[in-house]
Amino acid sequence: MANIKSAKKRVLIERERRVANNSVKSEIKTCIKKFKADLAEDVAKAEQSYRVLSAKLDSAARENVIHQNSANRKKAHFAKLLDDAKKAK
């Protein structure tokens, strides 16, 4: 454990941020699972899920929870899956 007051505060702040960041990451994972389930079921539902997922990824990237390139890569990947499902139908 840290001895200096500022270092102790840093530990507390990092703990709070870690909890908040893990919460956002968990929401993203849940949205991804929902998108994949909707994609297997119905393309129209998957489009709605993709919009929600895309917004969550953008928000997380804006808050520096995940890197912007990571968010863009995931959005492109899921957009391609959605597009392929539309073409198959």
N, CA, C and O atoms as a GROMACS GRO file, in nm:
protein
  356
    1MET      N    1   0.084  -0.118   0.000
    1MET     CA    2   0.000   0.000   0.000
    1MET      C    3   0.088   0.124   0.000
    1MET      O    4   0.198   0.125   0.056
    2ALA      N    5   0.038   0.228  -0.064
    2ALA     CA    6   0.114   0.352  -0.076
    2ALA      C    7   0.122   0.425   0.057
    2ALA      O    8   0.031   0.414   0.140
    3ASN      N    9   0.229   0.500   0.077
    3ASN     CA   10   0.248   0.577   0.199
    3ASN      C   11   0.214   0.724   0.180
    3ASN      O   12   0.169   0.791   0.274
    4ILE      N   13   0.236   0.775   0.061
    4ILE     CA   14   0.214   0.917   0.033
    4ILE      C   15   0.066   0.941   0.007
    4ILE      O   16  -0.002   0.859  -0.054
    5LYS      N   17   0.016   1.054   0.055
    5LYS     CA   18  -0.127   1.086   0.046
    5LYS      C   19  -0.176   1.086  -0.098
    5LYS      O   20  -0.283   1.030  -0.127
    6SER      N   21  -0.101   1.146  -0.189
    6SER     CA   22  -0.144   1.152  -0.328
    6SER      C   23  -0.147   1.013  -0.392
    6SER      O   24  -0.232   0.985  -0.476
    7ALA      N   25  -0.056   0.927  -0.350
    7ALA     CA   26  -0.053   0.791  -0.403
    7ALA      C   27  -0.172   0.711  -0.352
    7ALA      O   28  -0.228   0.629  -0.424
    8LYS      N   29  -0.210   0.734  -0.226
    8LYS     CA   30  -0.328   0.667  -0.171
    8LYS      C   31  -0.454   0.710  -0.247
    8LYS      O   32  -0.539   0.628  -0.279
    9LYS      N   33  -0.463   0.840  -0.274
    9LYS     CA   34  -0.578   0.892  -0.348
    9LYS      C   35  -0.581   0.831  -0.489
    9LYS      O   36  -0.688   0.795  -0.539
   10ARG      N   37  -0.465   0.820  -0.552
   10ARG     CA   38  -0.455   0.763  -0.685
   10ARG      C   39  -0.509   0.620  -0.686
   10ARG      O   40  -0.579   0.581  -0.778
   11VAL      N   41  -0.476   0.543  -0.583
   11VAL     CA   42  -0.522   0.405  -0.573
   11VAL      C   43  -0.675   0.401  -0.565
   11VAL      O   44  -0.739   0.319  -0.632
   12LEU      N   45  -0.734   0.489  -0.485
   12LEU     CA   46  -0.879   0.494  -0.472
   12LEU      C   47  -0.946   0.534  -0.603
   12LEU      O   48  -1.047   0.475  -0.642
   13ILE      N   49  -0.890   0.634  -0.669
   13ILE     CA   50  -0.948   0.681  -0.795
   13ILE      C   51  -0.940   0.573  -0.902
   13ILE      O   52  -1.036   0.552  -0.977
   14GLU      N   53  -0.827   0.505  -0.909
   14GLU     CA   54  -0.811   0.398  -1.009
   14GLU      C   55  -0.909   0.283  -0.983
   14GLU      O   56  -0.959   0.222  -1.077
   15ARG      N   57  -0.934   0.255  -0.857
   15ARG     CA   58  -1.031   0.150  -0.823
   15ARG      C   59  -1.170   0.189  -0.874
   15ARG      O   60  -1.241   0.106  -0.931
   16GLU      N   61  -1.210   0.315  -0.852
   16GLU     CA   62  -1.340   0.362  -0.898
   16GLU      C   63  -1.350   0.358  -1.050
   16GLU      O   64  -1.451   0.316  -1.106
   17ARG      N   65  -1.244   0.400  -1.116
   17ARG     CA   66  -1.243   0.400  -1.263
   17ARG      C   67  -1.248   0.258  -1.318
   17ARG      O   68  -1.316   0.232  -1.418
   18ARG      N   69  -1.176   0.166  -1.253
   18ARG     CA   70  -1.176   0.027  -1.298
   18ARG      C   71  -1.317  -0.032  -1.291
   18ARG      O   72  -1.360  -0.103  -1.382
   19VAL      N   73  -1.389  -0.002  -1.183
   19VAL     CA   74  -1.526  -0.052  -1.168
   19VAL      C   75  -1.615   0.006  -1.278
   19VAL      O   76  -1.693  -0.067  -1.339
   20ALA      N   77  -1.603   0.137  -1.303
   20ALA     CA   78  -1.684   0.202  -1.406
   20ALA      C   79  -1.651   0.147  -1.544
   20ALA      O   80  -1.741   0.120  -1.624
   21ASN      N   81  -1.522   0.131  -1.573
   21ASN     CA   82  -1.480   0.080  -1.704
   21ASN      C   83  -1.527  -0.064  -1.725
   21ASN      O   84  -1.570  -0.099  -1.835
   22ASN      N   85  -1.517  -0.146  -1.621
   22ASN     CA   86  -1.563  -0.285  -1.634
   22ASN      C   87  -1.712  -0.291  -1.659
   22ASN      O   88  -1.760  -0.379  -1.731
   23SER      N   89  -1.786  -0.200  -1.600
   23SER     CA   90  -1.931  -0.194  -1.622
   23SER      C   91  -1.962  -0.164  -1.769
   23SER      O   92  -2.048  -0.228  -1.829
   24VAL      N   93  -1.891  -0.067  -1.825
   24VAL     CA   94  -1.913  -0.030  -1.966
   24VAL      C   95  -1.874  -0.145  -2.057
   24VAL      O   96  -1.945  -0.176  -2.153
   25LYS      N   97  -1.762  -0.209  -2.029
   25LYS     CA   98  -1.717  -0.322  -2.110
   25LYS      C   99  -1.817  -0.437  -2.104
   25LYS      O  100  -1.841  -0.505  -2.204
   26SER      N  101  -1.874  -0.458  -1.988
   26SER     CA  102  -1.974  -0.563  -1.973
   26SER      C  103  -2.099  -0.532  -2.055
   26SER      O  104  -2.157  -0.622  -2.116
   27GLU      N  105  -2.141  -0.406  -2.056
   27GLU     CA  106  -2.256  -0.365  -2.137
   27GLU      C  107  -2.229  -0.391  -2.285
   27GLU      O  108  -2.317  -0.437  -2.358
   28ILE      N  109  -2.108  -0.362  -2.329
   28ILE     CA  110  -2.072  -0.384  -2.469
   28ILE      C  111  -2.079  -0.533  -2.502
   28ILE      O  112  -2.133  -0.571  -2.606
   29LYS      N  113  -2.025  -0.616  -2.414
   29LYS     CA  114  -2.028  -0.761  -2.438
   29LYS      C  115  -2.172  -0.812  -2.444
   29LYS      O  116  -2.204  -0.899  -2.526
   30THR      N  117  -2.258  -0.759  -2.358
   30THR     CA  118  -2.399  -0.798  -2.359
   30THR      C  119  -2.465  -0.757  -2.490
   30THR      O  120  -2.542  -0.834  -2.548
   31CYS      N  121  -2.435  -0.636  -2.538
   31CYS     CA  122  -2.491  -0.589  -2.665
   31CYS      C  123  -2.443  -0.675  -2.781
   31CYS      O  124  -2.518  -0.702  -2.875
   32ILE      N  125  -2.318  -0.718  -2.776
   32ILE     CA  126  -2.264  -0.804  -2.882
   32ILE      C  127  -2.338  -0.938  -2.884
   32ILE      O  128  -2.375  -0.987  -2.991
   33LYS      N  129  -2.360  -0.995  -2.767
   33LYS     CA  130  -2.433  -1.122  -2.759
   33LYS      C  131  -2.575  -1.106  -2.811
   33LYS      O  132  -2.626  -1.193  -2.882
   34LYS      N  133  -2.639  -0.995  -2.776
   34LYS     CA  134  -2.776  -0.969  -2.822
   34LYS      C  135  -2.779  -0.952  -2.974
   34LYS      O  136  -2.868  -1.004  -3.041
   35PHE      N  137  -2.681  -0.881  -3.027
   35PHE     CA  138  -2.673  -0.861  -3.172
   35PHE      C  139  -2.659  -0.994  -3.244
   35PHE      O  140  -2.729  -1.020  -3.342
   36LYS      N  141  -2.570  -1.079  -3.196
   36LYS     CA  142  -2.549  -1.209  -3.261
   36LYS      C  143  -2.674  -1.296  -3.254
   36LYS      O  144  -2.707  -1.367  -3.349
   37ALA      N  145  -2.744  -1.291  -3.140
   37ALA     CA  146  -2.867  -1.369  -3.126
   37ALA      C  147  -2.974  -1.316  -3.222
   37ALA      O  148  -3.044  -1.394  -3.286
   38ASP      N  149  -2.986  -1.184  -3.230
   38ASP     CA  150  -3.084  -1.124  -3.320
   38ASP      C  151  -3.049  -1.151  -3.466
   38ASP      O  152  -3.138  -1.169  -3.549
   39LEU      N  153  -2.921  -1.154  -3.497
   39LEU     CA  154  -2.877  -1.179  -3.634
   39LEU      C  155  -2.917  -1.320  -3.678
   39LEU      O  156  -2.954  -1.341  -3.793
   40ALA      N  157  -2.908  -1.415  -3.586
   40ALA     CA  158  -2.946  -1.552  -3.618
   40ALA      C  159  -3.098  -1.564  -3.633
   40ALA      O  160  -3.148  -1.652  -3.703
   41GLU      N  161  -3.169  -1.475  -3.566
   41GLU     CA  162  -3.315  -1.481  -3.564
   41GLU      C  163  -3.379  -1.400  -3.676
   41GLU      O  164  -3.451  -1.454  -3.760
   42ASP      N  165  -3.351  -1.267  -3.676
   42ASP     CA  166  -3.420  -1.177  -3.767
   42ASP      C  167  -3.328  -1.060  -3.801
   42ASP      O  168  -3.267  -1.001  -3.712
   43VAL      N  169  -3.318  -1.026  -3.928
   43VAL     CA  170  -3.228  -0.920  -3.973
   43VAL      C  171  -3.276  -0.782  -3.926
   43VAL      O  172  -3.195  -0.696  -3.892
   44ALA      N  173  -3.407  -0.762  -3.923
   44ALA     CA  174  -3.461  -0.632  -3.880
   44ALA      C  175  -3.427  -0.605  -3.733
   44ALA      O  176  -3.389  -0.493  -3.696
   45LYS      N  177  -3.440  -0.708  -3.650
   45LYS     CA  178  -3.403  -0.692  -3.509
   45LYS      C  179  -3.254  -0.669  -3.494
   45LYS      O  180  -3.209  -0.594  -3.408
   46ALA      N  181  -3.177  -0.735  -3.580
   46ALA     CA  182  -3.032  -0.720  -3.576
   46ALA      C  183  -2.989  -0.578  -3.611
   46ALA      O  184  -2.892  -0.527  -3.557
   47GLU      N  185  -3.062  -0.515  -3.703
   47GLU     CA  186  -3.031  -0.376  -3.738
   47GLU      C  187  -3.049  -0.284  -3.618
   47GLU      O  188  -2.966  -0.196  -3.594
   48GLN      N  189  -3.156  -0.305  -3.544
   48GLN     CA  190  -3.179  -0.225  -3.423
   48GLN      C  191  -3.069  -0.251  -3.321
   48GLN      O  192  -3.017  -0.157  -3.260
   49SER      N  193  -3.033  -0.376  -3.303
   49SER     CA  194  -2.927  -0.412  -3.209
   49SER      C  195  -2.793  -0.352  -3.251
   49SER      O  196  -2.713  -0.311  -3.167
   50TYR      N  197  -2.769  -0.348  -3.382
   50TYR     CA  198  -2.644  -0.292  -3.432
   50TYR      C  199  -2.635  -0.142  -3.399
   50TYR      O  200  -2.529  -0.093  -3.362
   51ARG      N  201  -2.746  -0.072  -3.413
   51ARG     CA  202  -2.746   0.071  -3.381
   51ARG      C  203  -2.712   0.095  -3.235
   51ARG      O  204  -2.633   0.184  -3.202
   52VAL      N  205  -2.771   0.014  -3.147
   52VAL     CA  206  -2.744   0.026  -3.003
   52VAL      C  207  -2.598  -0.008  -2.976
   52VAL      O  208  -2.530   0.063  -2.902
   53LEU      N  209  -2.550  -0.117  -3.034
   53LEU     CA  210  -2.411  -0.160  -3.016
   53LEU      C  211  -2.314  -0.054  -3.066
   53LEU      O  212  -2.215  -0.025  -3.000
   54SER      N  213  -2.342   0.002  -3.181
   54SER     CA  214  -2.256   0.105  -3.238
   54SER      C  215  -2.249   0.227  -3.148
   54SER      O  216  -2.141   0.285  -3.128
   55ALA      N  217  -2.362   0.267  -3.093
   55ALA     CA  218  -2.365   0.381  -3.002
   55ALA      C  219  -2.285   0.353  -2.875
   55ALA      O  220  -2.212   0.439  -2.827
   56LYS      N  221  -2.298   0.232  -2.822
   56LYS     CA  222  -2.223   0.194  -2.701
   56LYS      C  223  -2.072   0.196  -2.728
   56LYS      O  224  -1.994   0.243  -2.645
   57LEU      N  225  -2.032   0.143  -2.843
   57LEU     CA  226  -1.891   0.141  -2.878
   57LEU      C  227  -1.836   0.283  -2.894
   57LEU      O  228  -1.726   0.313  -2.847
   58ASP      N  229  -1.912   0.369  -2.962
   58ASP     CA  230  -1.869   0.508  -2.978
   58ASP      C  231  -1.856   0.578  -2.844
   58ASP      O  232  -1.761   0.652  -2.820
   59SER      N  233  -1.952   0.555  -2.758
   59SER     CA  234  -1.951   0.616  -2.626
   59SER      C  235  -1.830   0.570  -2.544
   59SER      O  236  -1.764   0.650  -2.479
   60ALA      N  237  -1.803   0.441  -2.549
   60ALA     CA  238  -1.689   0.386  -2.475
   60ALA      C  239  -1.557   0.441  -2.529
   60ALA      O  240  -1.465   0.469  -2.452
   61ALA      N  241  -1.549   0.456  -2.660
   61ALA     CA  242  -1.427   0.511  -2.719
   61ALA      C  243  -1.410   0.659  -2.682
   61ALA      O  244  -1.299   0.705  -2.656
   62ARG      N  245  -1.519   0.731  -2.679
   62ARG     CA  246  -1.515   0.873  -2.643
   62ARG      C  247  -1.470   0.892  -2.498
   62ARG      O  248  -1.401   0.989  -2.466
   63GLU      N  249  -1.510   0.799  -2.412
   63GLU     CA  250  -1.474   0.806  -2.269
   63GLU      C  251  -1.340   0.738  -2.241
   63GLU      O  252  -1.299   0.727  -2.125
   64ASN      N  253  -1.270   0.694  -2.345
   64ASN     CA  254  -1.140   0.627  -2.333
   64ASN      C  255  -1.147   0.498  -2.254
   64ASN      O  256  -1.049   0.460  -2.189
   65VAL      N  257  -1.259   0.430  -2.258
   65VAL     CA  258  -1.270   0.298  -2.196
   65VAL      C  259  -1.205   0.196  -2.288
   65VAL      O  260  -1.133   0.107  -2.243
   66ILE      N  261  -1.231   0.209  -2.418
   66ILE     CA  262  -1.163   0.128  -2.519
   66ILE      C  263  -1.102   0.223  -2.621
   66ILE      O  264  -1.140   0.340  -2.628
   67HIS      N  265  -1.007   0.175  -2.697
   67HIS     CA  266  -0.941   0.259  -2.796
   67HIS      C  267  -1.034   0.283  -2.915
   67HIS      O  268  -1.115   0.197  -2.949
   68GLN      N  269  -1.021   0.399  -2.977
   68GLN     CA  270  -1.106   0.435  -3.091
   68GLN      C  271  -1.091   0.335  -3.205
   68GLN      O  272  -1.190   0.299  -3.269
   69ASN      N  273  -0.969   0.291  -3.232
   69ASN     CA  274  -0.949   0.195  -3.340
   69ASN      C  275  -1.018   0.062  -3.310
   69ASN      O  276  -1.071  -0.003  -3.401
   70SER      N  277  -1.017   0.023  -3.185
   70SER     CA  278  -1.084  -0.101  -3.145
   70SER      C  279  -1.235  -0.090  -3.168
   70SER      O  280  -1.298  -0.183  -3.218
   71ALA      N  281  -1.292   0.024  -3.132
   71ALA     CA  282  -1.435   0.046  -3.152
   71ALA      C  283  -1.468   0.044  -3.301
   71ALA      O  284  -1.566  -0.018  -3.342
   72ASN      N  285  -1.387   0.110  -3.382
   72ASN     CA  286  -1.411   0.114  -3.526
   72ASN      C  287  -1.398  -0.025  -3.589
   72ASN      O  288  -1.475  -0.061  -3.677
   73ARG      N  289  -1.300  -0.101  -3.542
   73ARG     CA  290  -1.280  -0.236  -3.594
   73ARG      C  291  -1.400  -0.325  -3.562
   73ARG      O  292  -1.446  -0.401  -3.647
   74LYS      N  293  -1.450  -0.315  -3.439
   74LYS     CA  294  -1.565  -0.396  -3.400
   74LYS      C  295  -1.690  -0.355  -3.477
   74LYS      O  296  -1.767  -0.440  -3.521
   75LYS      N  297  -1.710  -0.225  -3.495
   75LYS     CA  298  -1.826  -0.177  -3.570
   75LYS      C  299  -1.820  -0.225  -3.714
   75LYS      O  300  -1.922  -0.267  -3.770
   76ALA      N  301  -1.703  -0.221  -3.775
   76ALA     CA  302  -1.688  -0.267  -3.913
   76ALA      C  303  -1.715  -0.417  -3.923
   76ALA      O  304  -1.779  -0.463  -4.018
   77HIS      N  305  -1.666  -0.492  -3.827
   77HIS     CA  306  -1.686  -0.637  -3.827
   77HIS      C  307  -1.835  -0.672  -3.819
   77HIS      O  308  -1.885  -0.755  -3.895
   78PHE      N  309  -1.905  -0.607  -3.727
   78PHE     CA  310  -2.048  -0.638  -3.710
   78PHE      C  311  -2.132  -0.582  -3.824
   78PHE      O  312  -2.235  -0.639  -3.858
   79ALA      N  313  -2.089  -0.471  -3.884
   79ALA     CA  314  -2.159  -0.418  -4.001
   79ALA      C  315  -2.147  -0.515  -4.117
   79ALA      O  316  -2.242  -0.535  -4.193
   80LYS      N  317  -2.030  -0.575  -4.131
   80LYS     CA  318  -2.010  -0.673  -4.238
   80LYS      C  319  -2.098  -0.796  -4.215
   80LYS      O  320  -2.157  -0.849  -4.309
   81LEU      N  321  -2.106  -0.842  -4.090
   81LEU     CA  322  -2.193  -0.956  -4.060
   81LEU      C  323  -2.338  -0.924  -4.094
   81LEU      O  324  -2.410  -1.007  -4.151
   82LEU      N  325  -2.380  -0.804  -4.059
   82LEU     CA  326  -2.518  -0.760  -4.086
   82LEU      C  327  -2.542  -0.752  -4.236
   82LEU      O  328  -2.646  -0.795  -4.285
   83ASP      N  329  -2.446  -0.696  -4.309
   83ASP     CA  330  -2.458  -0.682  -4.454
   83ASP      C  331  -2.464  -0.817  -4.522
   83ASP      O  332  -2.543  -0.838  -4.614
   84ASP      N  333  -2.380  -0.910  -4.476
   84ASP     CA  334  -2.381  -1.046  -4.533
   84ASP      C  335  -2.514  -1.115  -4.507
   84ASP      O  336  -2.564  -1.188  -4.593
   85ALA      N  337  -2.572  -1.092  -4.388
   85ALA     CA  338  -2.701  -1.153  -4.356
   85ALA      C  339  -2.811  -1.095  -4.444
   85ALA      O  340  -2.903  -1.166  -4.484
   86LYS      N  341  -2.802  -0.966  -4.472
   86LYS     CA  342  -2.902  -0.904  -4.561
   86LYS      C  343  -2.892  -0.962  -4.704
   86LYS      O  344  -2.994  -0.988  -4.768
   87LYS      N  345  -2.770  -0.980  -4.751
   87LYS     CA  346  -2.749  -1.034  -4.885
   87LYS      C  347  -2.795  -1.178  -4.895
   87LYS      O  348  -2.847  -1.220  -4.999
   88ALA      N  349  -2.777  -1.254  -4.790
   88ALA     CA  350  -2.818  -1.394  -4.788
   88ALA      C  351  -2.968  -1.410  -4.790
   88ALA      O  352  -3.022  -1.510  -4.838
   89LYS      N  353  -3.036  -1.311  -4.739
   89LYS     CA  354  -3.182  -1.318  -4.729
   89LYS      C  355  -3.248  -1.281  -4.855
   89LYS      O  356  -3.371  -1.283  -4.862
   0.00000   0.00000   0.00000
